[in-house]
Amino acid sequence: MRSGDFSKTAMMLKFIRRELNLGLALLGFLVAALSAGIGIGGGAIFVPLLMSVFRFDFKKAARTSLAAIIPISLVGAVSHLVLLSPLPPLRYYLMFIPMCILGTILGGRIAQKRKDRWLKFAFSLFLIIVSLKILEIFDFPRLFFSSLYEILLANETLVLIIFGVTIGFIAIHLGIGCGLLIVPFYVIVMKLDMRQAISISLTSMFFLTFSATLIHRRLKTLDFTPLKSLLGPALIGAVLGALISSHLPASLLRQLFGVFLLVIAGKYSLQELWAYYRSLKPSLSYKSN
């Protein structure tokens, strides 16, 4: 009996080594646990680490990130819907989520035509904005969304439609769930409390990342190999993060997260600007001659 158990364990370990990338599995678990702890999808962590550590190109990292966010956002959305009272007004779900999906469909039509360089540079700018907000150095989303309040008073539906389509478009191109844009929007512009805003954000994030992943699958641009290692651990990490989030030092986590994003964003911005300069150098030399 013991020898049989030993052989089964050995076969299981052999299967894990053959089928799973333990580095990706660890990444999925840790990012999901951290993301659930601070109420985000994790795309801003997944994409830079997949590029830096696992050497994915930007588009592959973005597509993989979108799929990996699905279990994280699902667990977060369900936990908030079950525990949250009172729930946000239903009209925000019904108007905003379909527009997010529409944005992913429109974005998917041109996603293949965009060059990696400009997508990566746009992502680095996004990370800079997010990191400055988390570190409370400069809150660009609050500054931007505050200016929308007067417009909202005139037409709430129009603002939700435009913002939803924009979020979906950004998500499918950059591989992020956009929670760090959605939450400030609902807090500042729609005047919801933070928990209600996070609930809408996580629910919207699930639907837009799921639809974006389906679009990439239909276009045959999604590599399922890394997802075998990411999705299971991400689901476990999200559940664990949701269970212990109330006991985590959230302020410290957000500060560390903000510093990490700022460093990564600065690195990518400088890399892309240097690459662009080098691409222009031959033409500049030719003109000078």
Contacts in CASP RR format, 6 or more apart in sequence:
PFRMAT RR
TARGET T0000
AUTHOR 0000-0000-0000
METHOD contacts of the structure
MODEL  1
MRSGDFSKTAMMLKFIRRELNLGLALLGFLVAALSAGIGIGGGAIFVPLL
MSVFRFDFKKAARTSLAAIIPISLVGAVSHLVLLSPLPPLRYYLMFIPMC
ILGTILGGRIAQKRKDRWLKFAFSLFLIIVSLKILEIFDFPRLFFSSLYE
ILLANETLVLIIFGVTIGFIAIHLGIGCGLLIVPFYVIVMKLDMRQAISI
SLTSMFFLTFSATLIHRRLKTLDFTPLKSLLGPALIGAVLGALISSHLPA
SLLRQLFGVFLLVIAGKYSLQELWAYYRSLKPSLSYKSN
16 22 0 8 1.000
19 228 0 8 1.000
20 228 0 8 1.000
20 229 0 8 1.000
21 226 0 8 1.000
21 229 0 8 1.000
22 229 0 8 1.000
23 229 0 8 1.000
24 54 0 8 1.000
24 226 0 8 1.000
24 229 0 8 1.000
24 230 0 8 1.000
25 229 0 8 1.000
25 230 0 8 1.000
25 232 0 8 1.000
25 233 0 8 1.000
26 233 0 8 1.000
27 46 0 8 1.000
27 49 0 8 1.000
27 50 0 8 1.000
27 53 0 8 1.000
27 54 0 8 1.000
27 230 0 8 1.000
28 46 0 8 1.000
28 68 0 8 1.000
28 230 0 8 1.000
28 233 0 8 1.000
28 234 0 8 1.000
28 237 0 8 1.000
29 233 0 8 1.000
29 234 0 8 1.000
29 236 0 8 1.000
29 237 0 8 1.000
30 237 0 8 1.000
31 42 0 8 1.000
31 43 0 8 1.000
31 45 0 8 1.000
31 46 0 8 1.000
31 49 0 8 1.000
31 68 0 8 1.000
31 72 0 8 1.000
31 234 0 8 1.000
32 42 0 8 1.000
32 68 0 8 1.000
32 71 0 8 1.000
32 72 0 8 1.000
32 233 0 8 1.000
32 234 0 8 1.000
32 235 0 8 1.000
32 236 0 8 1.000
32 237 0 8 1.000
32 238 0 8 1.000
32 241 0 8 1.000
33 237 0 8 1.000
33 238 0 8 1.000
33 240 0 8 1.000
33 241 0 8 1.000
34 42 0 8 1.000
34 45 0 8 1.000
34 241 0 8 1.000
34 253 0 8 1.000
34 257 0 8 1.000
35 41 0 8 1.000
35 42 0 8 1.000
35 43 0 8 1.000
35 45 0 8 1.000
35 72 0 8 1.000
35 238 0 8 1.000
36 72 0 8 1.000
36 75 0 8 1.000
36 76 0 8 1.000
36 237 0 8 1.000
36 238 0 8 1.000
36 239 0 8 1.000
36 240 0 8 1.000
36 241 0 8 1.000
36 242 0 8 1.000
36 245 0 8 1.000
37 241 0 8 1.000
37 242 0 8 1.000
37 244 0 8 1.000
37 245 0 8 1.000
37 248 0 8 1.000
37 250 0 8 1.000
37 253 0 8 1.000
38 245 0 8 1.000
38 248 0 8 1.000
38 250 0 8 1.000
38 253 0 8 1.000
38 254 0 8 1.000
38 257 0 8 1.000
39 76 0 8 1.000
39 179 0 8 1.000
39 198 0 8 1.000
39 201 0 8 1.000
39 202 0 8 1.000
39 245 0 8 1.000
40 179 0 8 1.000
40 180 0 8 1.000
41 69 0 8 1.000
41 72 0 8 1.000
41 73 0 8 1.000
41 176 0 8 1.000
41 177 0 8 1.000
41 179 0 8 1.000
41 202 0 8 1.000
41 205 0 8 1.000
42 65 0 8 1.000
42 69 0 8 1.000
42 72 0 8 1.000
42 176 0 8 1.000
42 177 0 8 1.000
43 65 0 8 1.000
43 68 0 8 1.000
43 69 0 8 1.000
43 175 0 8 1.000
43 176 0 8 1.000
43 177 0 8 1.000
44 126 0 8 1.000
44 127 0 8 1.000
44 130 0 8 1.000
44 176 0 8 1.000
44 180 0 8 1.000
44 261 0 8 1.000
45 257 0 8 1.000
45 260 0 8 1.000
45 261 0 8 1.000
46 61 0 8 1.000
46 64 0 8 1.000
46 65 0 8 1.000
46 68 0 8 1.000
46 69 0 8 1.000
46 175 0 8 1.000
47 58 0 8 1.000
47 61 0 8 1.000
47 62 0 8 1.000
47 65 0 8 1.000
47 123 0 8 1.000
47 174 0 8 1.000
47 175 0 8 1.000
47 176 0 8 1.000
48 61 0 8 1.000
48 127 0 8 1.000
48 261 0 8 1.000
48 264 0 8 1.000
48 268 0 8 1.000
50 56 0 8 1.000
50 60 0 8 1.000
50 61 0 8 1.000
50 64 0 8 1.000
50 65 0 8 1.000
50 226 0 8 1.000
51 57 0 8 1.000
51 58 0 8 1.000
51 61 0 8 1.000
52 264 0 8 1.000
54 226 0 8 1.000
56 64 0 8 1.000
56 226 0 8 1.000
57 116 0 8 1.000
58 116 0 8 1.000
58 119 0 8 1.000
58 120 0 8 1.000
58 123 0 8 1.000
59 111 0 8 1.000
59 116 0 8 1.000
59 119 0 8 1.000
59 221 0 8 1.000
60 223 0 8 1.000
61 175 0 8 1.000
62 119 0 8 1.000
62 123 0 8 1.000
62 173 0 8 1.000
62 174 0 8 1.000
62 175 0 8 1.000
62 176 0 8 1.000
63 175 0 8 1.000
63 213 0 8 1.000
63 216 0 8 1.000
63 221 0 8 1.000
63 222 0 8 1.000
63 223 0 8 1.000
64 222 0 8 1.000
64 223 0 8 1.000
64 226 0 8 1.000
64 227 0 8 1.000
64 230 0 8 1.000
65 175 0 8 1.000
65 176 0 8 1.000
66 171 0 8 1.000
66 172 0 8 1.000
66 175 0 8 1.000
66 177 0 8 1.000
66 209 0 8 1.000
66 212 0 8 1.000
66 213 0 8 1.000
66 216 0 8 1.000
67 209 0 8 1.000
67 213 0 8 1.000
67 216 0 8 1.000
67 222 0 8 1.000
67 227 0 8 1.000
67 230 0 8 1.000
67 231 0 8 1.000
68 227 0 8 1.000
68 230 0 8 1.000
68 231 0 8 1.000
68 234 0 8 1.000
69 175 0 8 1.000
69 176 0 8 1.000
69 177 0 8 1.000
69 205 0 8 1.000
69 209 0 8 1.000
70 206 0 8 1.000
70 209 0 8 1.000
70 210 0 8 1.000
70 213 0 8 1.000
70 231 0 8 1.000
71 231 0 8 1.000
71 232 0 8 1.000
71 234 0 8 1.000
71 235 0 8 1.000
71 238 0 8 1.000
72 234 0 8 1.000
72 235 0 8 1.000
72 238 0 8 1.000
73 177 0 8 1.000
73 202 0 8 1.000
73 203 0 8 1.000
73 205 0 8 1.000
73 206 0 8 1.000
73 209 0 8 1.000
74 206 0 8 1.000
74 238 0 8 1.000
75 235 0 8 1.000
75 238 0 8 1.000
75 239 0 8 1.000
75 242 0 8 1.000
76 202 0 8 1.000
76 238 0 8 1.000
76 242 0 8 1.000
77 199 0 8 1.000
77 202 0 8 1.000
77 203 0 8 1.000
77 205 0 8 1.000
77 206 0 8 1.000
79 242 0 8 1.000
80 195 0 8 1.000
80 198 0 8 1.000
80 199 0 8 1.000
80 202 0 8 1.000
80 203 0 8 1.000
81 87 0 8 1.000
81 199 0 8 1.000
81 203 0 8 1.000
84 195 0 8 1.000
84 196 0 8 1.000
84 199 0 8 1.000
86 196 0 8 1.000
87 196 0 8 1.000
87 199 0 8 1.000
88 186 0 8 1.000
88 192 0 8 1.000
88 196 0 8 1.000
88 197 0 8 1.000
88 199 0 8 1.000
88 200 0 8 1.000
92 160 0 8 1.000
92 186 0 8 1.000
92 190 0 8 1.000
92 192 0 8 1.000
92 200 0 8 1.000
93 200 0 8 1.000
93 203 0 8 1.000
93 204 0 8 1.000
95 157 0 8 1.000
95 160 0 8 1.000
95 161 0 8 1.000
96 160 0 8 1.000
96 163 0 8 1.000
96 164 0 8 1.000
96 200 0 8 1.000
96 204 0 8 1.000
97 203 0 8 1.000
97 204 0 8 1.000
97 207 0 8 1.000
97 208 0 8 1.000
99 160 0 8 1.000
99 161 0 8 1.000
99 163 0 8 1.000
99 164 0 8 1.000
99 165 0 8 1.000
99 167 0 8 1.000
99 168 0 8 1.000
100 164 0 8 1.000
100 165 0 8 1.000
100 167 0 8 1.000
100 168 0 8 1.000
100 171 0 8 1.000
100 204 0 8 1.000
100 207 0 8 1.000
100 208 0 8 1.000
100 211 0 8 1.000
101 168 0 8 1.000
101 207 0 8 1.000
101 208 0 8 1.000
101 211 0 8 1.000
102 164 0 8 1.000
102 165 0 8 1.000
102 168 0 8 1.000
103 164 0 8 1.000
103 165 0 8 1.000
103 166 0 8 1.000
103 167 0 8 1.000
103 168 0 8 1.000
103 169 0 8 1.000
103 172 0 8 1.000
103 208 0 8 1.000
104 168 0 8 1.000
104 169 0 8 1.000
104 171 0 8 1.000
104 172 0 8 1.000
104 208 0 8 1.000
104 211 0 8 1.000
104 212 0 8 1.000
104 215 0 8 1.000
105 211 0 8 1.000
105 215 0 8 1.000
106 165 0 8 1.000
106 169 0 8 1.000
107 168 0 8 1.000
107 169 0 8 1.000
107 172 0 8 1.000
107 173 0 8 1.000
108 172 0 8 1.000
108 212 0 8 1.000
108 215 0 8 1.000
108 219 0 8 1.000
111 172 0 8 1.000
111 173 0 8 1.000
111 219 0 8 1.000
111 221 0 8 1.000
112 219 0 8 1.000
112 221 0 8 1.000
114 173 0 8 1.000
117 272 0 8 1.000
117 275 0 8 1.000
117 276 0 8 1.000
119 173 0 8 1.000
119 174 0 8 1.000
120 268 0 8 1.000
120 272 0 8 1.000
121 268 0 8 1.000
121 269 0 8 1.000
121 272 0 8 1.000
121 273 0 8 1.000
122 173 0 8 1.000
122 174 0 8 1.000
123 174 0 8 1.000
123 176 0 8 1.000
123 268 0 8 1.000
124 264 0 8 1.000
124 265 0 8 1.000
124 266 0 8 1.000
124 268 0 8 1.000
124 269 0 8 1.000
124 272 0 8 1.000
125 265 0 8 1.000
125 269 0 8 1.000
126 170 0 8 1.000
126 174 0 8 1.000
126 176 0 8 1.000
126 265 0 8 1.000
127 261 0 8 1.000
127 262 0 8 1.000
127 264 0 8 1.000
127 265 0 8 1.000
127 266 0 8 1.000
127 268 0 8 1.000
128 261 0 8 1.000
128 262 0 8 1.000
128 265 0 8 1.000
128 266 0 8 1.000
128 269 0 8 1.000
129 140 0 8 1.000
129 141 0 8 1.000
130 180 0 8 1.000
130 258 0 8 1.000
130 261 0 8 1.000
131 258 0 8 1.000
131 259 0 8 1.000
131 260 0 8 1.000
131 261 0 8 1.000
131 262 0 8 1.000
131 265 0 8 1.000
132 138 0 8 1.000
132 139 0 8 1.000
132 140 0 8 1.000
132 262 0 8 1.000
133 139 0 8 1.000
133 140 0 8 1.000
133 141 0 8 1.000
133 142 0 8 1.000
133 180 0 8 1.000
133 184 0 8 1.000
134 180 0 8 1.000
134 254 0 8 1.000
134 255 0 8 1.000
134 257 0 8 1.000
134 258 0 8 1.000
134 261 0 8 1.000
135 255 0 8 1.000
135 258 0 8 1.000
135 259 0 8 1.000
135 262 0 8 1.000
139 184 0 8 1.000
141 180 0 8 1.000
141 181 0 8 1.000
141 184 0 8 1.000
141 185 0 8 1.000
141 188 0 8 1.000
142 184 0 8 1.000
142 188 0 8 1.000
145 184 0 8 1.000
145 185 0 8 1.000
145 188 0 8 1.000
145 189 0 8 1.000
146 188 0 8 1.000
148 159 0 8 1.000
148 189 0 8 1.000
149 188 0 8 1.000
149 189 0 8 1.000
151 159 0 8 1.000
152 159 0 8 1.000
152 189 0 8 1.000
152 190 0 8 1.000
159 189 0 8 1.000
163 185 0 8 1.000
167 178 0 8 1.000
167 181 0 8 1.000
167 182 0 8 1.000
167 204 0 8 1.000
167 208 0 8 1.000
168 178 0 8 1.000
168 208 0 8 1.000
168 212 0 8 1.000
170 176 0 8 1.000
170 178 0 8 1.000
170 181 0 8 1.000
171 177 0 8 1.000
171 178 0 8 1.000
171 208 0 8 1.000
171 209 0 8 1.000
171 212 0 8 1.000
172 208 0 8 1.000
172 212 0 8 1.000
172 215 0 8 1.000
172 216 0 8 1.000
175 212 0 8 1.000
177 205 0 8 1.000
177 208 0 8 1.000
177 209 0 8 1.000
178 205 0 8 1.000
178 208 0 8 1.000
179 201 0 8 1.000
179 202 0 8 1.000
179 205 0 8 1.000
182 197 0 8 1.000
182 200 0 8 1.000
182 201 0 8 1.000
182 204 0 8 1.000
182 205 0 8 1.000
183 194 0 8 1.000
183 197 0 8 1.000
183 198 0 8 1.000
183 201 0 8 1.000
184 197 0 8 1.000
185 197 0 8 1.000
186 192 0 8 1.000
186 196 0 8 1.000
186 197 0 8 1.000
186 200 0 8 1.000
186 201 0 8 1.000
187 193 0 8 1.000
187 194 0 8 1.000
187 197 0 8 1.000
190 197 0 8 1.000
192 200 0 8 1.000
213 222 0 8 1.000
216 222 0 8 1.000
241 248 0 8 1.000
END
